Amino acid sequence: MANSGNDQRIDYVEFTVGDIVRSRDFYGKAFGWSFKDYGPGYCEFNDGRLTGGFALGRDKVRDHPAETRGPLVILYATDLAGTQRRVEEAGAKIVKPAYSFPGGRRFHFADPDGYELAVWSDK
């Protein structure tokens, strides 16, 4: 994914989807994206410039039309704990404490307007 040159920058975009195969088919046919599978619940995409992922979850659009829809914007940080501290001091609420995943660790936060974002690090 990222390197230290991307510290504190948007690095990855993640879509929660109801059907990974459907999403792969659509974005592959419509935009020519390439894909890498990480098991049945996750697929990474590359649009030629930016990588992101499809995470299997409920189909927000059909099942919960009133919920906030949209991709999860993920920023990169060389110092995950320090970034989390600054995010909290700036007024954000941690909605998912730091956890490990293949390739690193990340946490999710809600900004003062309620938008959920995440920060990840490979360190």
N, CA, C and O atoms as a MOPAC input file, in Angstrom:
PM7 MOZYME 1SCF
protein

 N      0.81500 1    -1.18400 1     0.00000 1
 C      0.00000 1     0.00000 1     0.00000 1
 C      0.86800 1     1.26100 1     0.00000 1
 O      1.19100 1     1.76800 1    -1.07400 1
 N      1.25200 1     1.77800 1     1.15400 1
 C      1.86900 1     3.10000 1     1.21900 1
 C      3.31400 1     3.05600 1     1.66000 1
 O      3.86800 1     1.99100 1     1.93400 1
 N      3.91600 1     4.23100 1     1.72600 1
 C      5.24700 1     4.38500 1     2.28200 1
 C      5.29700 1     5.68900 1     3.06400 1
 O      4.31000 1     6.42400 1     3.10500 1
 N      6.43200 1     5.98400 1     3.68200 1
 C      6.51100 1     7.16600 1     4.54200 1
 C      6.29600 1     8.45700 1     3.77300 1
 O      5.94500 1     9.46400 1     4.38700 1
 N      6.48900 1     8.47800 1     2.45500 1
 C      6.21100 1     9.65900 1     1.65000 1
 C      4.73600 1    10.01200 1     1.61000 1
 O      4.36900 1    11.11500 1     1.20500 1
 N      3.89400 1     9.08800 1     2.02500 1
 C      2.45000 1     9.32500 1     2.04900 1
 C      1.92700 1     9.64000 1     3.44100 1
 O      0.71400 1     9.64500 1     3.65400 1
 N      2.82200 1     9.90400 1     4.39800 1
 C      2.41600 1    10.15500 1     5.77500 1
 C      1.37800 1    11.26700 1     5.84900 1
 O      1.57700 1    12.35900 1     5.31700 1
 N      0.27300 1    10.97300 1     6.51400 1
 C     -0.82000 1    11.90700 1     6.76200 1
 C     -1.60300 1    12.26200 1     5.49800 1
 O     -2.25200 1    13.30700 1     5.44700 1
 N     -1.54800 1    11.41400 1     4.49300 1
 C     -2.26900 1    11.64800 1     3.23700 1
 C     -3.26700 1    10.53700 1     2.97200 1
 O     -3.11600 1     9.41900 1     3.46500 1
 N     -4.29000 1    10.85400 1     2.19000 1
 C     -5.24000 1     9.83000 1     1.76400 1
 C     -4.47400 1     8.80500 1     0.94000 1
 O     -3.72600 1     9.14900 1     0.02500 1
 N     -4.68300 1     7.51900 1     1.29100 1
 C     -3.88600 1     6.46900 1     0.68400 1
 C     -4.71200 1     5.34700 1     0.06900 1
 O     -4.21400 1     4.62800 1    -0.79800 1
 N     -5.95600 1     5.18000 1     0.49400 1
 C     -6.71500 1     3.98600 1     0.14400 1
 C     -8.19100 1     4.31800 1     0.28700 1
 O     -8.56500 1     5.11800 1     1.14400 1
 N     -9.02500 1     3.71900 1    -0.53200 1
 C    -10.47100 1     3.91100 1    -0.45300 1
 C    -11.10900 1     2.53500 1    -0.39600 1
 O    -10.78300 1     1.66000 1    -1.19800 1
 N    -12.02100 1     2.34100 1     0.55600 1
 C    -12.62800 1     1.02800 1     0.73900 1
 C    -14.15000 1     1.12600 1     0.63000 1
 O    -14.77900 1     1.95900 1     1.28300 1
 N    -14.72600 1     0.26800 1    -0.20200 1
 C    -16.16900 1     0.19700 1    -0.37900 1
 C    -16.70200 1    -1.03300 1     0.35800 1
 O    -16.17000 1    -2.12900 1     0.18200 1
 N    -17.72200 1    -0.87300 1     1.16200 1
 C    -18.42200 1    -2.02200 1     1.72900 1
 C    -19.48300 1    -2.42400 1     0.71300 1
 O    -20.32900 1    -1.61900 1     0.32500 1
 N    -19.42300 1    -3.68100 1     0.29100 1
 C    -20.29900 1    -4.14500 1    -0.78200 1
 C    -21.07300 1    -5.38300 1    -0.35100 1
 O    -20.65100 1    -6.11000 1     0.54800 1
 N    -22.19200 1    -5.61200 1    -0.99200 1
 C    -23.00500 1    -6.78000 1    -0.70600 1
 C    -22.56200 1    -8.01400 1    -1.46900 1
 O    -22.90300 1    -9.13400 1    -1.08800 1
 N    -21.80000 1    -7.82300 1    -2.55000 1
 C    -21.38500 1    -8.93600 1    -3.39900 1
 C    -20.07400 1    -8.54600 1    -4.08900 1
 O    -20.06600 1    -7.69700 1    -4.98000 1
 N    -18.98400 1    -9.16100 1    -3.67900 1
 C    -17.67800 1    -8.80900 1    -4.23400 1
 C    -17.60100 1    -9.13600 1    -5.72100 1
 O    -17.04900 1    -8.35300 1    -6.49300 1
 N    -18.14000 1   -10.27000 1    -6.13300 1
 C    -18.09000 1   -10.64900 1    -7.55100 1
 C    -18.83200 1    -9.61500 1    -8.38800 1
 O    -18.35000 1    -9.21700 1    -9.44800 1
 N    -19.99000 1    -9.18000 1    -7.92600 1
 C    -20.76600 1    -8.15400 1    -8.64500 1
 C    -19.94600 1    -6.86400 1    -8.77600 1
 O    -19.92200 1    -6.24700 1    -9.84000 1
 N    -19.27700 1    -6.46200 1    -7.69300 1
 C    -18.48700 1    -5.23100 1    -7.72200 1
 C    -17.28800 1    -5.36400 1    -8.65600 1
 O    -16.98500 1    -4.44700 1    -9.41900 1
 N    -16.60600 1    -6.51200 1    -8.59200 1
 C    -15.47800 1    -6.75300 1    -9.50000 1
 C    -15.93200 1    -6.69500 1   -10.95300 1
 O    -15.28900 1    -6.06300 1   -11.79100 1
 N    -17.03900 1    -7.35600 1   -11.23700 1
 C    -17.54900 1    -7.37000 1   -12.61000 1
 C    -17.86300 1    -5.95500 1   -13.08200 1
 O    -17.48500 1    -5.56300 1   -14.18600 1
 N    -18.55200 1    -5.19500 1   -12.24600 1
 C    -18.94600 1    -3.84400 1   -12.64000 1
 C    -17.72500 1    -2.95800 1   -12.88600 1
 O    -17.58600 1    -2.38900 1   -13.96900 1
 N    -16.83900 1    -2.83500 1   -11.89400 1
 C    -15.70700 1    -1.91900 1   -12.01500 1
 C    -14.67600 1    -2.40200 1   -13.03600 1
 O    -13.99100 1    -1.59400 1   -13.66300 1
 N    -14.57000 1    -3.72600 1   -13.19700 1
 C    -13.68700 1    -4.25000 1   -14.22900 1
 C    -14.19500 1    -3.92000 1   -15.62300 1
 O    -13.43100 1    -3.47100 1   -16.47800 1
 N    -15.48500 1    -4.14400 1   -15.85300 1
 C    -16.07000 1    -3.87100 1   -17.17000 1
 C    -16.17700 1    -2.38000 1   -17.44800 1
 O    -15.87800 1    -1.93000 1   -18.55300 1
 N    -16.60300 1    -1.61500 1   -16.45100 1
 C    -16.84400 1    -0.18500 1   -16.66500 1
 C    -15.55600 1     0.62800 1   -16.75800 1
 O    -15.47500 1     1.56900 1   -17.54700 1
 N    -14.54500 1     0.27200 1   -15.95400 1
 C    -13.36000 1     1.11900 1   -15.86600 1
 C    -12.02800 1     0.40400 1   -16.09900 1
 O    -10.97600 1     1.04400 1   -16.12000 1
 N    -12.06800 1    -0.91800 1   -16.27300 1
 C    -10.84500 1    -1.66000 1   -16.54400 1
 C     -9.93500 1    -1.85300 1   -15.33700 1
 O     -8.73500 1    -2.07600 1   -15.50200 1
 N    -10.48300 1    -1.77200 1   -14.13200 1
 C     -9.67300 1    -1.94300 1   -12.92500 1
 C     -9.15000 1    -3.36900 1   -12.83400 1
 O     -9.75600 1    -4.29000 1   -13.38300 1
 N     -8.02100 1    -3.55800 1   -12.13900 1
 C     -7.48900 1    -4.88800 1   -11.86400 1
 C     -7.73900 1    -5.22300 1   -10.38700 1
 O     -7.99700 1    -4.33300 1    -9.57700 1
 N     -7.66000 1    -6.52100 1   -10.04800 1
 C     -8.07400 1    -6.97700 1    -8.72200 1
 C     -7.11800 1    -8.00500 1    -8.14500 1
 O     -6.44300 1    -8.72500 1    -8.88100 1
 N     -7.06600 1    -8.06600 1    -6.81500 1
 C     -6.30500 1    -9.07700 1    -6.08600 1
 C     -7.17300 1    -9.53600 1    -4.91900 1
 O     -7.55600 1    -8.73000 1    -4.07100 1
 N     -7.47900 1   -10.82400 1    -4.87700 1
 C     -8.33300 1   -11.37000 1    -3.82200 1
 C     -7.54000 1   -11.65400 1    -2.55100 1
 O     -6.39900 1   -12.11400 1    -2.60300 1
 N     -8.16400 1   -11.37100 1    -1.41200 1
 C     -7.61100 1   -11.68400 1    -0.09400 1
 C     -8.61800 1   -12.53000 1     0.67300 1
 O     -8.94400 1   -12.21900 1     1.81900 1
 N     -9.10000 1   -13.57200 1     0.06400 1
 C    -10.09400 1   -14.43600 1     0.68300 1
 C    -11.49200 1   -14.05000 1     0.25600 1
 O    -11.67000 1   -13.13500 1    -0.54800 1
 N    -12.49800 1   -14.74800 1     0.79400 1
 C    -13.87100 1   -14.53100 1     0.34200 1
 C    -14.48600 1   -13.20100 1     0.79400 1
 O    -15.51100 1   -12.78400 1     0.25500 1
 N    -13.87900 1   -12.54100 1     1.76300 1
 C    -14.48400 1   -11.32100 1     2.29000 1
 C    -13.79800 1   -10.03300 1     1.90700 1
 O    -14.20700 1    -8.95800 1     2.34600 1
 N    -12.73200 1   -10.12500 1     1.07200 1
 C    -12.02400 1    -8.89300 1     0.73200 1
 C    -11.32600 1    -9.01200 1    -0.61900 1
 O    -10.74400 1   -10.04700 1    -0.94300 1
 N    -11.39300 1    -7.95500 1    -1.38600 1
 C    -10.74600 1    -7.89600 1    -2.69100 1
 C    -10.16400 1    -6.49800 1    -2.86300 1
 O    -10.85900 1    -5.49700 1    -2.68700 1
 N     -8.88100 1    -6.44300 1    -3.20800 1
 C     -8.25300 1    -5.15100 1    -3.46200 1
 C     -8.39900 1    -4.80600 1    -4.93700 1
 O     -8.34100 1    -5.68600 1    -5.79600 1
 N     -8.58800 1    -3.52200 1    -5.22800 1
 C     -8.63200 1    -3.07700 1    -6.61200 1
 C     -7.53200 1    -2.06300 1    -6.86000 1
 O     -7.01400 1    -1.43500 1    -5.93700 1
 N     -7.19000 1    -1.92000 1    -8.13200 1
 C     -6.23100 1    -0.91300 1    -8.55300 1
 C     -6.78100 1    -0.29000 1    -9.82000 1
 O     -7.08700 1    -0.98200 1   -10.79100 1
 N     -6.90100 1     1.03800 1    -9.79300 1
 C     -7.43100 1     1.71800 1   -10.97100 1
 C     -6.32700 1     2.24000 1   -11.88400 1
 O     -6.59300 1     2.96200 1   -12.84500 1
 N     -5.07800 1     1.86800 1   -11.57300 1
 C     -3.94900 1     2.33600 1   -12.34100 1
 C     -3.22300 1     3.48200 1   -11.65300 1
 O     -2.09000 1     3.80100 1   -12.01400 1
 N     -3.86000 1     4.10200 1   -10.67000 1
 C     -3.25900 1     5.19200 1    -9.91100 1
 C     -3.43800 1     4.98700 1    -8.42000 1
 O     -2.51100 1     5.22700 1    -7.64600 1
 N     -4.62200 1     4.54600 1    -8.00400 1
 C     -4.96800 1     4.41300 1    -6.59400 1
 C     -5.43100 1     2.99200 1    -6.31500 1
 O     -6.12100 1     2.38800 1    -7.13700 1
 N     -5.05200 1     2.45300 1    -5.15700 1
 C     -5.58000 1     1.15600 1    -4.74500 1
 C     -6.67300 1     1.38000 1    -3.71900 1
 O     -6.73100 1     2.40800 1    -3.04500 1
 N     -7.52300 1     0.39700 1    -3.62800 1
 C     -8.61500 1     0.42100 1    -2.67200 1
 C     -9.10800 1    -0.99200 1    -2.49600 1
 O     -8.46400 1    -1.94400 1    -2.93600 1
 N    -10.25500 1    -1.13200 1    -1.85000 1
 C    -10.74200 1    -2.47500 1    -1.62800 1
 C    -12.24600 1    -2.56700 1    -1.57100 1
 O    -12.94800 1    -1.58300 1    -1.33900 1
 N    -12.72100 1    -3.77700 1    -1.78900 1
 C    -14.12100 1    -4.12400 1    -1.58800 1
 C    -14.17600 1    -5.03000 1    -0.37200 1
 O    -13.60900 1    -6.12200 1    -0.38300 1
 N    -14.86000 1    -4.58200 1     0.68200 1
 C    -15.03200 1    -5.37500 1     1.89900 1
 C    -16.45400 1    -5.90500 1     1.91000 1
 O    -17.41000 1    -5.14500 1     1.75400 1
 N    -16.59000 1    -7.20100 1     2.09500 1
 C    -17.91500 1    -7.80200 1     2.11200 1
 C    -18.65300 1    -7.38900 1     3.37200 1
 O    -18.13800 1    -7.53800 1     4.48000 1
 N    -19.85500 1    -6.87100 1     3.20200 1
 C    -20.70300 1    -6.44700 1     4.30100 1
 C    -22.12100 1    -6.34600 1     3.79200 1
 O    -22.40200 1    -6.69700 1     2.64600 1
 N    -23.00000 1    -5.87600 1     4.62200 1
 C    -24.38000 1    -5.77100 1     4.14900 1
 C    -24.46000 1    -4.76100 1     3.01400 1
 O    -23.65100 1    -3.83800 1     2.92700 1
 N    -25.42400 1    -4.94700 1     2.17100 1
 C    -25.62600 1    -4.05200 1     1.03900 1
 C    -26.31200 1    -2.80600 1     1.57400 1
 O    -27.53600 1    -2.77900 1     1.70200 1
 N    -25.53600 1    -1.77400 1     1.88800 1
 C    -26.06700 1    -0.57400 1     2.53100 1
 C    -27.15100 1     0.10400 1     1.70900 1
 O    -28.14500 1     0.57800 1     2.25900 1
 N    -26.96500 1     0.15100 1     0.40800 1
 C    -27.92300 1     0.86500 1    -0.42100 1
 C    -29.29100 1     0.21000 1    -0.39200 1
 O    -30.30200 1     0.89200 1    -0.22500 1
 N    -29.33500 1    -1.10900 1    -0.55100 1
 C    -30.63300 1    -1.78800 1    -0.59800 1
 C    -31.19900 1    -2.06300 1     0.78300 1
 O    -32.40300 1    -1.91600 1     0.99500 1
 N    -30.34500 1    -2.46500 1     1.73700 1
 C    -30.84300 1    -2.87700 1     3.04200 1
 C    -31.09700 1    -1.71700 1     3.99200 1
 O    -31.97600 1    -1.80500 1     4.85000 1
 N    -30.35400 1    -0.64700 1     3.85600 1
 C    -30.45800 1     0.47700 1     4.78600 1
 C    -30.31600 1     1.79400 1     4.04000 1
 O    -29.29700 1     2.47200 1     4.17000 1
 N    -31.32800 1     2.16400 1     3.26000 1
 C    -31.18100 1     3.35600 1     2.42800 1
 C    -31.02100 1     4.65200 1     3.21700 1
 O    -30.53700 1     5.63700 1     2.66100 1
 N    -31.40600 1     4.68900 1     4.48200 1
 C    -31.28700 1     5.91700 1     5.25600 1
 C    -29.88600 1     6.10500 1     5.83500 1
 O    -29.53400 1     7.21000 1     6.24900 1
 N    -29.08100 1     5.03800 1     5.87000 1
 C    -27.73100 1     5.15000 1     6.42400 1
 C    -26.84500 1     5.98500 1     5.51100 1
 O    -27.08800 1     6.09900 1     4.30900 1
 N    -25.83200 1     6.55500 1     6.10100 1
 C    -24.83400 1     7.26100 1     5.30700 1
 C    -24.17200 1     6.27000 1     4.37600 1
 O    -23.71700 1     5.20900 1     4.80300 1
 N    -24.12100 1     6.61400 1     3.11900 1
 C    -23.50000 1     5.75700 1     2.13000 1
 C    -22.19800 1     6.37800 1     1.67300 1
 O    -22.00600 1     7.58900 1     1.77500 1
 N    -21.33500 1     5.57000 1     1.18600 1
 C    -20.11000 1     6.08200 1     0.60800 1
 C    -18.92500 1     5.25100 1     0.99900 1
 O    -19.00400 1     4.41200 1     1.89700 1
 N    -17.82400 1     5.48500 1     0.32300 1
 C    -16.62100 1     4.72600 1     0.60700 1
 C    -15.97000 1     5.17200 1     1.90100 1
 O    -16.21200 1     6.27500 1     2.39100 1
 N    -15.14300 1     4.29800 1     2.44400 1
 C    -14.34600 1     4.61900 1     3.61800 1
 C    -13.01800 1     5.16200 1     3.11400 1
 O    -12.27900 1     4.46100 1     2.42300 1
 N    -12.71600 1     6.39800 1     3.45500 1
 C    -11.44900 1     7.02000 1     3.08300 1
 C    -10.42400 1     6.63300 1     4.14200 1
 O    -10.67200 1     6.77700 1     5.33900 1
 N     -9.27100 1     6.14200 1     3.69400 1
 C     -8.24400 1     5.66800 1     4.61000 1
 C     -6.96900 1     6.46700 1     4.38200 1
 O     -6.46600 1     6.55700 1     3.26200 1
 N     -6.45600 1     7.04500 1     5.46200 1
 C     -5.20900 1     7.79700 1     5.41900 1
 C     -4.08200 1     6.92100 1     5.92600 1
 O     -4.31700 1     5.95900 1     6.65800 1
 N     -2.86200 1     7.25000 1     5.54000 1
 C     -1.69000 1     6.52200 1     5.99600 1
 C     -0.96200 1     7.34900 1     7.05200 1
 O     -0.94900 1     8.57800 1     6.97400 1
 N     -0.35700 1     6.68500 1     8.04000 1
 C      0.44800 1     7.36700 1     9.05900 1
 C      1.64900 1     6.51200 1     9.40900 1
 O      1.52300 1     5.30100 1     9.58900 1
 N      2.80800 1     7.13000 1     9.50600 1
 C      3.98200 1     6.38700 1     9.93700 1
 C      3.91200 1     6.10300 1    11.43500 1
 O      4.46200 1     5.10500 1    11.90100 1
 N      3.24100 1     6.96800 1    12.19300 1
 C      3.08200 1     6.82100 1    13.64400 1
 C      1.59000 1     6.70400 1    13.96200 1
 O      0.91600 1     7.71000 1    14.17900 1
 N      1.08400 1     5.47500 1    13.98600 1
 C     -0.35100 1     5.26200 1    14.17300 1
 C     -0.83400 1     5.77300 1    15.52400 1
 O     -1.84800 1     6.46700 1    15.59100 1
 N     -0.12900 1     5.44400 1    16.59500 1
 C     -0.54500 1     5.87100 1    17.93800 1
 C     -0.52300 1     7.39200 1    18.06000 1
 O     -1.44500 1     7.97900 1    18.62600 1
 N      0.51300 1     8.03100 1    17.53800 1
 C      0.59500 1     9.49000 1    17.59100 1
 C     -0.50900 1    10.15400 1    16.79300 1
 O     -1.07000 1    11.16800 1    17.20900 1
 N     -0.81600 1     9.57500 1    15.64200 1
 C     -1.89800 1    10.11600 1    14.81700 1
 C     -3.23300 1     9.96000 1    15.52200 1
 O     -4.05700 1    10.87400 1    15.49800 1
 N     -3.45900 1     8.80000 1    16.15500 1
 C     -4.71400 1     8.60600 1    16.88000 1
 C     -4.83900 1     9.63500 1    18.00700 1
 O     -5.91500 1    10.19400 1    18.22100 1
 N     -3.76600 1     9.87800 1    18.70900 1
 C     -3.78800 1    10.86000 1    19.78900 1
 C     -4.16300 1    12.25500 1    19.24900 1
 O     -4.99700 1    12.94700 1    19.83300 1
 N     -3.54100 1    12.65600 1    18.13400 1
 C     -3.84600 1    13.97200 1    17.54900 1
 C     -5.28000 1    14.04900 1    17.05200 1
 O     -5.93800 1    15.07800 1    17.20100 1
 N     -5.76800 1    12.96100 1    16.45900 1
 C     -7.15100 1    12.91900 1    15.96500 1
 C     -8.12900 1    13.12000 1    17.13300 1
 O     -9.08000 1    13.89600 1    17.03600 1
 N     -7.87300 1    12.40600 1    18.23300 1
 C     -8.73700 1    12.55900 1    19.41100 1
 C     -8.63500 1    13.95800 1    20.00200 1
 O     -9.65200 1    14.55100 1    20.36300 1
 N     -7.42200 1    14.49300 1    20.10400 1
 C     -7.24300 1    15.83900 1    20.65200 1
 C     -7.92400 1    16.89600 1    19.78800 1
 O     -8.34100 1    17.93800 1    20.29300 1
 N     -8.03600 1    16.63200 1    18.49600 1
 C     -8.68300 1    17.57000 1    17.58100 1
 C    -10.20600 1    17.48000 1    17.63800 1
 O    -10.89200 1    18.30400 1    17.03400 1
 N    -10.75000 1    16.48300 1    18.36000 1
 C    -12.19100 1    16.39900 1    18.54000 1
 C    -12.88600 1    15.22500 1    17.90000 1
 O    -14.11500 1    15.16000 1    17.91500 1
 N    -12.13600 1    14.29000 1    17.33400 1
 C    -12.76400 1    13.11400 1    16.72000 1
 C    -13.06400 1    12.06800 1    17.78100 1
 O    -12.46700 1    12.04900 1    18.85700 1
 N    -14.00800 1    11.19900 1    17.44300 1
 C    -14.37000 1    10.07200 1    18.30700 1
 C    -13.85000 1     8.79300 1    17.64700 1
 O    -14.08300 1     8.56600 1    16.45900 1
 N    -13.15300 1     7.96500 1    18.41100 1
 C    -12.67700 1     6.68400 1    17.89000 1
 C    -13.87000 1     5.73800 1    17.83800 1
 O    -14.51300 1     5.48400 1    18.85700 1
 N    -14.16300 1     5.21900 1    16.65800 1
 C    -15.30200 1     4.31400 1    16.51000 1
 C    -14.87100 1     2.85300 1    16.36700 1
 O    -15.68100 1     1.95100 1    16.58100 1
 N    -13.61200 1     2.61100 1    16.00900 1
 C    -13.01700 1     1.26600 1    16.00200 1
 C    -11.58700 1     1.42600 1    16.48900 1
 O    -10.75900 1     2.00900 1    15.78900 1
 N    -11.28300 1     0.91600 1    17.67800 1
 C     -9.90500 1     1.00900 1    18.17400 1
 C     -8.93600 1     0.29900 1    17.22400 1
 O     -9.35200 1    -0.51200 1    16.39700 1
 N     -7.67500 1     0.60200 1    17.34600 1
 C     -6.64900 1     0.03100 1    16.46900 1
 C     -6.71400 1    -1.49700 1    16.49100 1
 O     -6.83800 1    -2.11400 1    17.54900 1
 N     -6.62900 1    -2.07900 1    15.32100 1
 C     -6.62300 1    -3.53400 1    15.17600 1
 C     -5.67600 1    -3.92600 1    14.05600 1
 O     -5.36000 1    -3.11900 1    13.18200 1
 N     -5.22700 1    -5.17400 1    14.09400 1
 C     -4.31300 1    -5.69600 1    13.07700 1
 C     -5.08700 1    -6.27900 1    11.90800 1
 O     -6.19500 1    -6.78800 1    12.07600 1
 N     -4.50400 1    -6.20100 1    10.73900 1
 C     -5.01900 1    -6.84200 1     9.53100 1
 C     -3.79600 1    -7.23000 1     8.70100 1
 O     -2.70100 1    -6.73700 1     8.97100 1
 N     -3.94700 1    -8.09700 1     7.70100 1
 C     -2.78100 1    -8.46600 1     6.90100 1
 C     -2.15300 1    -7.21900 1     6.26600 1
 O     -2.76900 1    -6.56500 1     5.42400 1
 N     -0.94800 1    -6.90500 1     6.67200 1
 C     -0.26400 1    -5.73900 1     6.11700 1
 C     -0.07800 1    -4.59600 1     7.08600 1
 O      0.67200 1    -3.66400 1     6.79200 1
 N     -0.74000 1    -4.63500 1     8.24200 1
 C     -0.55300 1    -3.52500 1     9.17600 1
 C     -1.59900 1    -3.45000 1    10.26800 1
 O     -2.17800 1    -4.45700 1    10.67500 1
 N     -1.82700 1    -2.23400 1    10.73300 1
 C     -2.82400 1    -1.94400 1    11.77100 1
 C     -3.59800 1    -0.70400 1    11.35700 1
 O     -3.08800 1     0.12400 1    10.60200 1
 N     -4.83900 1    -0.56800 1    11.85300 1
 C     -5.60000 1     0.63900 1    11.57500 1
 C     -6.64100 1     0.88300 1    12.64600 1
 O     -7.00200 1    -0.01800 1    13.40200 1
 N     -7.12300 1     2.12700 1    12.69900 1
 C     -8.24200 1     2.49600 1    13.55700 1
 C     -9.19900 1     3.35500 1    12.73700 1
 O     -8.81900 1     3.93500 1    11.72000 1
 N    -10.44900 1     3.42700 1    13.19500 1
 C    -11.46400 1     4.25000 1    12.53500 1
 C    -11.88800 1     5.35300 1    13.49400 1
 O    -11.90900 1     5.16200 1    14.71000 1
 N    -12.22300 1     6.50500 1    12.93400 1
 C    -12.70300 1     7.61500 1    13.74000 1
 C    -13.83500 1     8.34000 1    13.02900 1
 O    -13.97500 1     8.25600 1    11.80900 1
 N    -14.63800 1     9.04900 1    13.80700 1
 C    -15.67800 1     9.92000 1    13.25700 1
 C    -15.21400 1    11.35300 1    13.45800 1
 O    -14.87000 1    11.75400 1    14.57000 1
 N    -15.20600 1    12.11900 1    12.37700 1
 C    -14.79200 1    13.51200 1    12.48500 1
 C    -15.92600 1    14.32800 1    13.12100 1
 O    -16.99600 1    13.77500 1    13.37500 1
 N    -15.72800 1    15.60900 1    13.38000 1
 C    -16.76800 1    16.39800 1    14.05000 1
 C    -18.10500 1    16.45200 1    13.31700 1
 O    -19.12900 1    16.74800 1    13.93300 1
 N    -18.11600 1    16.17000 1    12.00500 1
 C    -19.37400 1    16.14500 1    11.26400 1
 C    -19.95900 1    14.75100 1    11.14500 1
 O    -20.99600 1    14.56300 1    10.50800 1
 N    -19.29900 1    13.76600 1    11.75700 1
 C    -19.81300 1    12.40500 1    11.75300 1
 C    -19.30400 1    11.52300 1    10.63400 1
 O    -19.70300 1    10.36200 1    10.54900 1
 N    -18.42800 1    12.03600 1     9.76300 1
 C    -17.87900 1    11.20100 1     8.69600 1
 C    -16.89900 1    10.19700 1     9.30800 1
 O    -16.04800 1    10.55500 1    10.12200 1
 N    -17.04000 1     8.92900 1     8.89700 1
 C    -16.11100 1     7.90500 1     9.37000 1
 C    -14.95000 1     7.78400 1     8.38800 1
 O    -15.14500 1     7.63600 1     7.18200 1
 N    -13.75200 1     7.85000 1     8.93000 1
 C    -12.52200 1     7.66400 1     8.17800 1
 C    -11.66200 1     6.68500 1     8.94000 1
 O    -11.97600 1     6.34200 1    10.08000 1
 N    -10.57700 1     6.22700 1     8.33000 1
 C     -9.65400 1     5.31300 1     8.99400 1
 C     -8.23200 1     5.79400 1     8.74700 1
 O     -7.96100 1     6.53100 1     7.79900 1
 N     -7.33600 1     5.36100 1     9.61700 1
 C     -5.90600 1     5.61100 1     9.46600 1
 C     -5.20200 1     4.27700 1     9.61700 1
 O     -5.51200 1     3.51700 1    10.53400 1
 N     -4.26200 1     3.97900 1     8.73600 1
 C     -3.54400 1     2.72400 1     8.80000 1
 C     -2.04000 1     2.96600 1     8.79200 1
 O     -1.57200 1     4.03200 1     8.39300 1
 N     -1.29900 1     1.97400 1     9.23400 1
 C      0.14600 1     2.01600 1     9.19100 1
 C      0.67800 1     0.60800 1     8.98200 1
 O      0.09500 1    -0.37000 1     9.45200 1
 N      1.78800 1     0.52100 1     8.27300 1
 C      2.43700 1    -0.77300 1     8.08800 1
 C      3.57400 1    -0.95200 1     9.06900 1
 O      4.32600 1    -1.92100 1     8.97100 1
 N      3.71300 1    -0.05300 1     9.99800 1
 C      4.78500 1    -0.10800 1    11.01200 1
 C      4.26700 1    -0.58100 1    12.33100 1
 O      5.03000 1    -0.68700 1    13.29200 1

